[in-house]
Amino acid sequence: MRWLKFNAVGAMGAAVQCAVLALFVHVVGMHYLLATALSVEAAILHNFVWHWRWTWNDRRNRSSPAVAALARFNLTNGLVSITASLVSAYLLTGIWLIDPVVSSMASIAIGSLANFVLSDRVVFAKARPPAATVRL
């Protein structure tokens, strides 16, 4: 069920990313690499809110506040997503002249599985029980 929730959030995030990218590149006239980085960050923030509140809401606890989880999310999923998106944009748009929105969709597909694993194992990891102590 979590995988389905993750993909539903990812689909919404992909729509956010593509819409922001299209706006920045085609309407504002921003350079495609800067627009790619900004659109990915918009999707990262969008996705974090949904994952925090819905996908992994059962793993929220007081020892890991939202700010700490957001930092972990940006350092894991953000790094994977921005790196994949910028490399795809450089290769597909910069070299092969493919529309930046199309190259963005390719990078989303590439990073999806890695982002799920990082979210599940690092960002929203299950709380570990306290270590048992032995008293003599």
Backbone hydrogen bonds, N-H to C=O, Kabsch-Sander energy under -0.5 kcal/mol:
donor,donor_aa,acceptor,acceptor_aa,energy
5,K,1,M,-2.3
6,F,2,R,-3.0
7,N,3,W,-2.1
8,A,4,L,-2.2
9,V,5,K,-2.6
10,G,6,F,-2.5
11,A,7,N,-2.3
12,M,8,A,-1.9
13,G,9,V,-2.8
14,A,10,G,-2.6
15,A,11,A,-1.9
16,V,12,M,-2.2
17,Q,13,G,-3.0
18,C,14,A,-2.8
19,A,15,A,-2.4
20,V,16,V,-2.8
21,L,17,Q,-2.4
22,A,18,C,-2.7
23,L,19,A,-2.3
24,F,20,V,-2.7
25,V,21,L,-2.8
26,H,22,A,-2.3
27,V,22,A,-0.7
27,V,23,L,-1.4
28,V,23,L,-2.4
29,G,24,F,-0.8
30,M,24,F,-3.0
35,A,31,H,-2.6
36,T,32,Y,-1.9
37,A,33,L,-2.2
38,L,34,L,-2.4
39,S,35,A,-2.4
40,V,36,T,-2.4
41,E,37,A,-2.0
42,A,38,L,-1.9
43,A,39,S,-1.9
44,I,40,V,-2.6
45,L,41,E,-2.4
46,H,42,A,-2.2
47,N,43,A,-3.2
48,F,44,I,-2.5
49,V,45,L,-1.9
50,W,46,H,-1.8
51,H,47,N,-3.0
52,W,48,F,-3.1
53,R,49,V,-2.3
54,W,50,W,-2.4
55,T,50,W,-1.2
56,W,51,H,-2.9
57,N,54,W,-0.8
59,R,56,W,-1.9
60,R,57,N,-0.9
61,N,64,S,-0.6
64,S,61,N,-1.3
69,A,65,P,-2.2
70,L,66,A,-3.0
71,A,67,V,-2.1
72,R,68,A,-2.4
73,F,69,A,-2.7
74,N,70,L,-2.6
75,L,71,A,-2.2
76,T,72,R,-1.5
77,N,73,F,-0.7
78,G,73,F,-2.2
79,L,74,N,-0.7
80,V,76,T,-2.4
81,S,77,N,-3.0
82,I,78,G,-3.0
83,T,79,L,-2.2
84,A,80,V,-2.6
85,S,81,S,-2.5
86,L,82,I,-2.8
87,V,83,T,-2.5
88,S,84,A,-2.4
89,A,85,S,-2.8
90,Y,86,L,-2.6
91,L,87,V,-2.6
92,L,88,S,-3.2
93,T,88,S,-0.6
93,T,89,A,-1.8
94,G,89,A,-2.2
95,I,90,Y,-1.0
95,I,91,L,-0.7
96,W,91,L,-1.7
97,L,93,T,-0.9
98,I,92,L,-3.2
102,V,99,D,-0.6
103,S,99,D,-2.0
104,S,100,P,-2.0
105,M,101,V,-1.8
106,A,102,V,-1.6
107,S,103,S,-1.9
108,I,104,S,-1.9
109,A,105,M,-1.7
110,I,106,A,-1.7
111,G,107,S,-2.2
112,S,108,I,-1.0
115,N,111,G,-2.3
116,F,112,S,-2.0
117,V,113,L,-2.3
118,L,114,A,-2.4
119,S,115,N,-2.4
120,D,116,F,-2.8
121,R,117,V,-2.6
122,V,118,L,-2.3
123,V,118,L,-1.9
124,F,119,S,-3.1
125,A,122,V,-0.7
135,R,133,T,-0.5
